[in-house]
Amino acid sequence: MFETLDKMMLAGLGALSMTRERAEKLFDEYVSRGQAEKESRSGFVKEVMDSADRTRSELEKMISDQVQETVTTLHLASQDDIDRIEKKLDQLLAKE
């Protein structure tokens, strides 16, 4: 039952903006409609928050991977490249 409620909640509200307070409020609405029992509130809220955290982590990784792929494709200089060039420039200037 929680799996279905969890999926509905995440689809409706969005995992990125889920807070513990909102999850508790949502659960209270389910209880008032007779769709959940009060005793299972803490389990529901924990499951919702864990799912939201996993979704956030997956999204962050996806964005990071995409940014890295884009930077590689654009052939932009990395910080290591810049550091290496600065070191060589310092060496050349020191010879003068």
N, C-alpha and C positions, 0 to 999 in steps of 0.2 A: 504494500500500500504506500509506504513512504517513497519508494522509487518513483511511482506514478506522480505523487504529489510533488516530489522534488523536481521532476522534469517539467511539470506544469508551471511550478513557481519560477524556475530558472528561465523558462521560455517567456513567461509573462513579464517578469520584472528585470531580468538580465543579471547574470552572475557578477558582473563587474561592479554593480552598485548595491549588492546585497550587504546588509548590516545585520548584526545579531538582533537588534531592536525590530527591524523590518521582518526578519524571519519569525520572531516571537509573535508579532502582530498578525502575520499571515496564518500562523498556526492557530492563534486564538479565533480567527475568522473560521477556520476549518472546524474547530470545536463548536462554535456557535451554530454552524450549519449541520452539525451531527456527522461530519466527515472524518473526525478524529477524536480520540479519547484524551482527556487532560493528562493522564498519567504518562503519556508518551511524548510530552512536550520537549523535554530535554534531549531525548534521542533524536527527535525530528530536527530541532534547532542545530544540534551538533552535525547531523548528516548534511543539512543544508549548508552550513558554514564550511564544512570540509569540501563539499562539492564546489562551492563558490571559490574556495582557495585553489583547488585543483584547476578549475577553469581559468582563473587568473594566471596561474603558473604556466599553463599550456599556452595561453595567449601571449604572455611575455616572451616565452621561448620562440613561438612562431614569429613574433615581431623582430626579435633579436636575430633569428636565422635569416629573415628576409632582408634586414638592414645589412647584415654581413655579406650576403649574396650580392646585394646591390652595390656595395662599396667595392667588392672584388670585381664585379663586372665593369664598373666605371674606371678601374685601374687608378684609384686615388692613392696618394702617398699615405702610408701608415705612419704612426708615431715612430716606429723603429726606423723607417726610411729617413724621416726628417732628422732623427738623432744621429744616424750614420752620416748624413750629408753635413750636418753641423760639425761633427767631429773632424771630418776631412777638411772642411773649410777652416776650422781652428788650426789644424796642422799646417795647411798651406799658408795661412797668415803668420804663423809662428816662424816660418822659414824666411820671411822677408826681412 
